[in-house]
Amino acid sequence: MGVRVDESTITRILKSKNKRLGTEIANPEAKRHKSVLVPELELALKEFVLNYQHKTILSDGVLTEKAKQLADELNVP
């Protein structure tokens, strides 16, 4: 194939292998995996979106406000 990979790239990948192998990937098509910091908040916001996505337009502002409200209810700092 003729593809060259720099040694620094290989070293960086090997250094992060435990982190990469230890995470559960929900969407294998995603280019990057982001860890969820507060799973309870993520689940509550997901349920909100699933319940209201067909009833109203969920803008960034609406989602941000709902996330703040849910964080307060769940005592998330």
N, C-alpha and C positions, 0 to 999 in steps of 0.2 A: 504493500500500500504506500510506502514511502512517507508515512506520517512520523514526524519527529516530536517528541515530548521532552521538554526541558527537565533536567534533574530536579530543579526546585519545585516544579509542579508535582512530580511524583512524591517528593518529600512532604510537601504540604498535604497532599491527599492521604498519605500514610499516617501523618500525625493526627489527622482528624477522623481516622477510620472508626475509632470507638464511639465517637459522637455520632457519626453517620449511621453506624450499624445499630446503635442503641435507640434510635428514634423510630417511631411507628409512622409510616407514610400513608396518609388517608387518600391522597390523590397522587398516584405515581406519575401522572402527566405534568404535574407542577414542576417548574424549573427550580424552585427553591422551596425548602420546607421550613416553615416558621413554627417554632415551639409555642404551645399555648401556655401562657403564664398562669391564668386562672381558669381552669376547666369548667368550674361551676358557672362563671360569668359567660364563657363561650357558649355553653349549652343553653343557658337561659336566653341569650341573644339570638341564637340559632332558632329556638322554638318561637320567639317573637316574630322573626322574619318569616318562618314557615307559615305561621298563623295569619299574618297580615299582608303577605306579598301579593295576594290576589285581590285585596280589598282596597288598598291605597298605594300611593307612590312612596316608596321608602328611600328618601334622599339621604345623603351623607349626614346632614344635620339631624334628621329624625333618628337615624341609627346612633349617632353620637349621644344625643339626649337620652335615648332609651338605655344605652350602655351605662351612662352616668347614673340613671335612676336605678338600674339593676345592681350596679356596684354599691350604691348606698344601701339597698335592701339586703345585699349579701355581706355587708360590712367589709368591702374590699377597699383598701387604702388607695 
